[in-house]
Amino acid sequence: LGRSLSDIFCKYDPQDVRDEIFRLQDLFIDRVDTERYRPVVFAPENRSGILSIVTSGDLPGIIGALGDQGICLSARGGYLRIAPHLYNDDEEIIRAAVALNAL
């Protein structure tokens, strides 16, 4: 059982997972219109897997429009939030940024 759990859940080093998630966030930041959507980026030691974005846009409308395209973002505390995961690839992240910019 221990071997199965480690093979399934410990396949990736936690730092490698963190680095990949931050790389995907950075890819999104590089593509998103930062005049309309301002990502909140902290120092590396304070970053998390969730990227908060400041916008004056209609959060429920944005989330609904992106959801119709199969893109999942959320809203909490007045921020738009995106949380790339290890299973997301570059094309999905770029597609999310392009779709957000098109709204």
Secondary structure as GFF3:
##gff-version 3
##sequence-region A 1 103
A	DSSP	alpha_helix	2	9	.	.	.	ID=ss1
A	DSSP	alpha_helix	14	31	.	.	.	ID=ss2
A	DSSP	beta_strand	38	40	.	.	.	ID=ss3
A	DSSP	three_ten_helix	44	46	.	.	.	ID=ss4
A	DSSP	beta_strand	51	54	.	.	.	ID=ss5
A	DSSP	alpha_helix	59	68	.	.	.	ID=ss6
A	DSSP	beta_strand	74	76	.	.	.	ID=ss7
A	DSSP	beta_strand	79	82	.	.	.	ID=ss8
A	DSSP	alpha_helix	90	102	.	.	.	ID=ss9
###
